[in-house]
Amino acid sequence: MNATTLATQHVPANVATAILIGTAVCFGLVPLFARGLQAAGAESATIALYRCGISALLMLPFFPTAREKRDEALLLGGAGVIMGLALVGYIEAIERAPLALVGIVYMSYPVFTLLFAWLLVHQRPNWRAWSAVGCVLAAAALALAPGAVGNAE
């Protein structure tokens, strides 16, 4: 199956919405599972390695190996390593701070994605992108305000 085939397949809106909601719920459960694993004695790097490592092993057969795709493959691998390191930091943070606060700050990554895309690959953000960045920063500012999130976890 190639990209053209994937792009032309029709997924009903209700199925796509259900998949998206399910994915969001699963993503939201990550810190709870991570905290449970930390309580059981697992280190943050171990948790991240299993989460990212299993995905990497499952996707390895699809890794581009052709000579003309080597640059893209290296970028893909580098992005995976950076995401793994970010996950280690996230898991370390949820051990030390309230989950809600860490989640909001961690989810500010779209701001950096927009900035890196603009600076590194010259994709000019439109007004919608800047509006979204504003919303993300506002949410982070509200969460970081003194007393916004209690320490009762």
Buried (B, 14 or more C-beta within 10 A) or exposed (E): EEEEEEEEEEEEEEEEEEEEEEEEEEEEEBBEEBBEBBEEEBEBBBBBBEBBEEEBEEEEEEEEEEEEEEEEEEEEEEEBEEBBEBBBEBBBBBBEBBBBBBBBBBBBEBBEEBEEBEEEEEEEBEEEBEEBBEEBEEBBEEBEEEEEBEEEE
